[in-house]
Amino acid sequence: MKRNIKKVIFPILMCFVSVLVFAADPVGRIVYIEGIVDLQRDGEISELWDSDIGTEIYNYDLIETGKDGFVEIEMTGYNRRGSLIKVDSDTAFYFDSAEIGGDSRTNINMMSGSLSFKVQKLAGNEELNVRTESAVMGVRGTDFTVKRAPEGSILVTCVDGKVACEDDRNMERFAMPGSVVEKRSGSSLSRVDIDVGDENLYGTYWTSKREEIFRAGAETFIKGYSAQYSNYLPRFLEAYDNLLAVKSQLETYGRDGTSGGSGFSSTMITVKADTSDEMIMIRSILPLFEHAFYAVQVLEDYHSQGIGRTMIEPNYSSDDFFSDFARRKLEIKNKLADVRYCIKLYMNISRAANPGGLDSPSFFDDMMTGPNPLGAGSVPKANMPDSMMQNQ
């Protein structure tokens, strides 16, 4: 499909500037836009335009591209200037980054689509991780792409450097020139050897094959993801309602949590303690629910084309499910955006509460009290023979 390219002569800072001024530095800057691109920031959803080239991106800003959308983001945080992320169509992701005692960690939470990276060589105290619903990719200086297929499979291709991939079963594989790593839905990571230089070609082939497999097993995938979404939705809504009870407190103390007079840190410690139960509750469900939500959103488009129509329950069809999903989709997106706003406020408080003056970990590290909540069965598996994906 030919893209409708947006052009500007001089990049300018966007007029879309949040009224709130947060302590954290920007983690990126938009340098190119095509088609429909949405930005979710501080509980609001806005469409980006030509004039928004130059927009700074902050932690927990979600970028979502439409069917004709494409955006390039230069990473600017923690001495990463020059590293570039290319965001393909139908992709959603956000940053969750932190600096801890001189060590920096950038987590990129990817819910759907395809992200390509050109990353400058990282120092020994720097980390860059790409997280999907079922795998984490840890990076050194490299040129690589992460793709998520409609049914949840993941492919990592690398044309320069090396990417360490670990899945939800603690399996580790390395993507590098001549070797790609994939995780099929419901299975562990595997490595596929290819000819050096064919990484991008293999990515195109893989995408077409996974599309074929999805279409053949669409009913199974739709049943699986609709069940996930339906199971997680009540937990998310309960956690969200609890979060709203402390939102005003988060706003009061978290809008600029960097400096203050005597007793400022002790006040922030108290506020952090007062709101931690609600934040722990939202953290326990957010990764599960947001991945299920965006997976269903991908499937919604296929279902509208008549692909995967089925009975989910005896008296509840996939038509009924997607009708209910469409009716609440914008409401849920707004609530997810509001949750990320509250996370940003909480992390401002967390930074200010640290009497040593060091930044806090990222939100998901800061709140981590156990293993990643995404279990090995987080991606539904269709009853499709593995032989359909054999390439040797």
C-alpha positions in Angstrom: 0.0 0.0 0.0 1.4 3.4 -0.9 1.8 5.6 2.1 0.5 9.1 2.3 3.8 10.7 3.2 3.7 13.7 5.5 6.4 16.3 4.9 7.8 19.3 6.7 10.7 21.6 5.9 11.7 22.5 9.4 10.8 20.1 12.3 9.1 22.1 15.0 8.0 21.3 18.5 4.4 20.2 18.7 1.7 22.5 20.0 0.4 19.5 21.8 2.2 20.2 25.1 0.9 18.8 28.4 -0.2 21.3 31.0 1.7 19.2 33.5 5.5 19.4 33.7 7.0 16.2 34.9 10.4 15.7 36.4 11.6 12.9 34.1 13.6 13.7 31.0 12.2 12.8 27.6 13.1 9.3 26.3 12.6 10.1 22.6 11.6 12.6 19.9 9.4 12.1 16.8 11.4 12.7 13.6 9.0 11.4 11.0 5.3 10.7 10.6 3.0 9.1 8.0 -0.7 8.4 8.1 -2.6 8.0 11.3 -0.5 8.0 14.5 -2.1 8.5 18.0 -0.3 9.6 21.2 -1.7 8.7 24.6 -0.3 11.0 27.2 -1.5 11.9 30.7 -4.9 10.3 30.3 -5.6 11.9 26.9 -5.6 10.5 23.4 -4.5 12.9 20.5 -3.8 12.3 16.9 -0.4 13.5 15.7 0.0 15.7 12.5 2.8 17.0 10.4 3.4 19.9 12.8 4.0 17.4 15.6 7.4 16.3 14.2 9.8 17.2 17.0 7.4 16.1 19.7 9.2 14.7 22.7 8.2 11.3 24.0 8.1 10.6 27.8 7.8 7.5 29.9 4.3 5.9 29.6 3.4 7.8 26.5 1.7 5.2 24.3 2.3 5.4 20.5 -0.3 3.7 18.3 -0.2 3.6 14.5 -3.2 3.0 12.2 -3.4 0.9 9.1 -1.5 3.5 7.1 0.5 4.8 10.1 4.3 4.9 10.3 6.5 6.9 12.7 10.2 7.2 13.5 11.4 8.0 17.0 14.9 9.0 17.9 15.8 7.9 21.4 17.1 10.7 23.4 17.2 9.5 27.0 20.3 8.4 28.9 22.8 9.2 26.2 21.0 7.2 23.5 20.8 10.1 21.0 21.2 8.7 17.5 19.3 5.4 18.2 16.2 5.1 16.0 12.9 3.2 16.4 10.8 2.7 13.3 7.2 2.0 14.2 5.2 0.1 11.5 1.5 0.2 10.9 -1.0 -1.4 13.4 1.6 -1.1 16.2 1.2 -0.1 19.9 4.0 0.4 22.4 5.3 2.6 25.2 8.5 3.2 27.2 9.1 2.3 30.9 12.6 3.6 31.5 14.7 4.4 34.6 18.2 5.3 35.8 19.4 3.7 39.0 22.6 4.8 40.6 24.3 5.5 37.2 22.9 2.4 35.5 20.1 3.0 33.0 17.4 0.6 31.8 15.0 1.2 28.9 12.0 -1.1 28.7 9.9 -0.9 25.6 6.5 -2.6 26.1 5.1 -3.7 22.8 1.5 -4.9 22.5 1.1 -5.3 18.7 2.7 -4.8 15.3 6.3 -4.4 14.3 9.2 -2.3 15.7 12.6 -2.0 14.0 15.6 -0.6 15.9 19.0 0.9 15.0 20.6 1.1 18.4 24.0 2.8 19.1 26.4 0.6 21.1 25.4 0.5 24.7 27.8 1.0 27.6 28.2 -1.6 30.2 25.8 0.1 32.6 23.0 0.4 30.0 20.2 -2.0 29.2 17.6 -1.9 26.4 14.8 -4.5 26.6 11.8 -5.1 24.3 8.9 -6.8 26.1 6.0 -8.6 24.5 3.3 -10.7 26.2 5.5 -13.8 26.2 9.1 -12.8 25.6 11.8 -10.3 26.5 14.5 -9.2 24.1 17.7 -7.8 25.6 19.9 -5.7 23.3 23.4 -4.5 22.8 24.4 -2.2 20.0 22.5 -3.7 17.0 20.1 -3.4 14.1 17.0 -5.6 14.7 13.3 -6.0 14.3 10.6 -7.5 16.5 7.3 -8.7 14.9 4.2 -9.9 16.5 1.8 -12.0 14.4 -2.0 -11.8 14.8 -2.1 -15.0 16.7 0.6 -14.0 19.1 3.8 -15.5 17.6 7.0 -13.4 17.8 9.9 -13.1 15.4 13.2 -11.4 16.1 15.5 -10.7 13.2 19.0 -9.1 13.6 21.2 -7.8 10.8 23.9 -6.5 13.0 25.0 -7.3 16.6 23.1 -9.7 18.8 19.8 -9.9 20.6 19.3 -12.1 23.7 15.7 -13.5 23.7 14.1 -15.0 26.8 10.6 -16.3 27.0 8.1 -16.9 29.7 9.5 -20.5 30.2 13.0 -19.2 30.8 14.2 -20.4 27.5 17.0 -18.3 26.0 18.0 -18.0 22.3 20.1 -15.4 20.4 19.2 -13.6 17.2 22.1 -12.5 15.1 23.0 -12.3 11.4 22.3 -15.8 10.0 20.0 -16.8 12.9 16.5 -15.6 13.7 14.5 -16.4 16.8 10.8 -17.1 16.8 8.2 -18.0 19.5 5.2 -19.6 18.1 2.0 -19.3 20.1 2.0 -21.7 23.0 5.5 -22.9 22.4 9.0 -22.0 23.6 11.6 -20.0 21.7 13.4 -21.6 18.8 16.3 -20.6 16.5 16.1 -20.8 12.8 19.4 -20.6 10.8 19.2 -18.7 7.5 21.7 -17.2 5.0 23.4 -14.1 6.3 21.7 -11.1 4.6 18.3 -12.8 4.3 17.0 -11.6 7.6 14.6 -9.1 6.2 13.5 -11.5 3.4 12.8 -14.1 6.1 10.8 -11.6 8.1 8.5 -11.0 5.1 8.1 -14.8 4.5 7.4 -15.4 8.2 4.8 -12.7 8.3 2.9 -14.2 5.3 3.1 -17.7 6.8 1.9 -16.7 10.2 -1.0 -14.8 8.5 -1.9 -18.0 6.6 -1.8 -20.0 9.9 -3.9 -17.5 11.7 -6.5 -17.5 9.0 -6.7 -21.3 9.1 -7.1 -21.3 12.9 -8.8 -18.0 13.5 -11.7 -19.5 15.4 -9.4 -21.0 18.0 -7.4 -17.8 18.4 -10.5 -15.7 18.7 -11.9 -18.0 21.4 -8.6 -18.0 23.3 -8.1 -14.2 23.3 -11.8 -13.4 23.9 -11.6 -15.6 27.0 -8.5 -13.9 28.2 -10.0 -10.4 27.7 -13.3 -11.4 29.4 -11.4 -12.9 32.3 -9.1 -10.0 32.8 -11.6 -7.2 32.3 -13.3 -7.4 35.7 -9.9 -7.5 37.5 -8.7 -4.5 35.5 -11.9 -2.5 36.2 -11.7 -3.2 39.9 -8.1 -2.2 40.0 -8.9 1.0 38.0 -11.7 2.0 40.4 -9.4 1.5 43.3 -6.8 3.6 41.6 -9.3 6.4 41.0 -9.7 6.6 44.8 -6.1 7.8 45.2 -5.7 9.7 41.9 -6.2 13.1 43.4 -3.5 12.3 45.9 -1.2 11.2 43.1 -1.9 14.5 41.2 -1.4 16.7 44.2 2.1 15.3 44.9 3.2 13.8 41.6 2.9 16.6 39.2 6.5 17.8 39.9 8.0 15.5 42.4 11.6 16.7 42.3 12.2 19.3 44.9 10.7 20.8 48.1 11.4 22.2 51.5 12.2 20.6 54.8 10.5 17.3 55.2 9.7 17.0 51.5 11.2 13.5 51.1 9.5 12.2 54.2 6.1 13.5 52.9 6.7 11.8 49.6 7.6 8.5 51.4 4.3 8.7 53.2 2.3 9.4 50.0 4.1 6.5 48.3 3.2 4.2 51.1 -0.4 5.5 51.1 -0.9 4.7 47.4 1.2 1.6 47.1 -1.6 -0.9 47.6 -3.5 0.5 44.7 -0.4 0.7 42.5 0.5 -2.9 43.3 -3.0 -4.0 42.4 -3.0 -2.2 39.0 0.5 -3.5 38.3 -0.6 -7.1 38.8 -3.3 -6.9 36.1 -2.1 -4.2 33.7 0.5 -6.3 31.7 -2.0 -9.1 31.3 -5.0 -6.9 30.4 -3.3 -4.5 28.0 -1.8 -7.3 26.0 -5.1 -9.1 25.8 -6.9 -5.8 24.8 -4.6 -5.0 21.9 -4.6 -8.7 20.8 -8.4 -8.5 20.6 -8.2 -5.2 18.7 -6.0 -6.8 16.1 -8.4 -9.7 15.7 -11.4 -7.4 15.5 -10.3 -6.2 12.1 -10.0 -9.8 10.8 -13.4 -10.7 12.3 -15.0 -7.7 10.5 -13.9 -9.3 7.2 -15.7 -12.6 8.2 -12.6 -14.4 9.3 -13.0 -16.6 12.5 -16.7 -16.2 13.1 -17.7 -18.8 15.6 -19.7 -19.6 18.7 -17.7 -18.7 21.8 -20.3 -20.0 24.2 -23.6 -21.8 23.4 -25.6 -18.6 23.4 -22.8 -16.1 22.8 -21.2 -15.7 19.4 -18.0 -14.0 18.2 -20.3 -11.4 16.6 -21.7 -10.7 20.1 -18.3 -10.5 21.6 -16.8 -8.1 19.1 -20.0 -6.0 19.3 -19.5 -5.7 23.0 -15.8 -5.0 22.5 -16.4 -2.2 20.0 -19.0 -0.6 22.2 -16.5 -0.3 25.1 -13.2 0.0 23.2 -12.8 3.8 23.5 -13.8 3.7 27.1 -11.2 1.1 27.9 -8.5 2.9 25.9 -9.2 6.0 27.9 -8.9 4.1 31.2 -5.6 2.5 30.1 -4.3 5.9 29.2 -5.4 7.2 32.6 -3.7 4.3 34.3 -0.4 5.2 32.6 -0.9 8.8 33.7 -1.3 7.6 37.3 1.9 5.5 36.9 3.8 8.5 35.8 2.6 10.5 38.8 3.4 7.7 41.1 6.9 7.3 39.7 7.5 11.1 40.2 6.6 10.6 43.8 8.8 7.5 44.1 11.8 9.5 42.8 11.2 12.3 45.2 10.7 9.8 48.1 14.2 8.5 47.7 16.4 10.4 50.2 19.6 9.4 48.4 18.5 11.3 45.4 18.8 8.3 43.0 16.1 7.6 40.5 13.7 4.8 41.2 13.5 1.6 39.1 11.0 1.5 36.3 7.4 1.0 37.4 7.3 -2.8 36.7 10.6 -3.3 38.5 9.7 -1.0 41.3 6.5 -2.9 42.0 7.9 -6.3 41.3 7.2 -8.7 44.2 7.4 -12.0 42.3 7.8 -13.4 38.8 6.5 -11.8 35.7 2.7 -12.1 35.9 2.6 -13.3 32.3 2.6 -17.1 32.6 3.7 -19.7 30.1 0.1 -20.1 28.9 -0.4 -16.4 28.2 -0.8 -16.9 24.5 -3.6 -19.1 23.2 -2.4 -21.9 21.0 -4.4 -23.0 17.9 -4.7 -26.6 16.9 -2.5 -26.1 13.9 0.2 -28.7 12.9 3.8 -27.4 13.3 4.5 -28.7 9.8 2.6 -25.7 8.4 5.5 -23.5 9.5 8.4 -25.8 8.5 10.9 -24.0 6.2 13.7 -26.5 5.8 
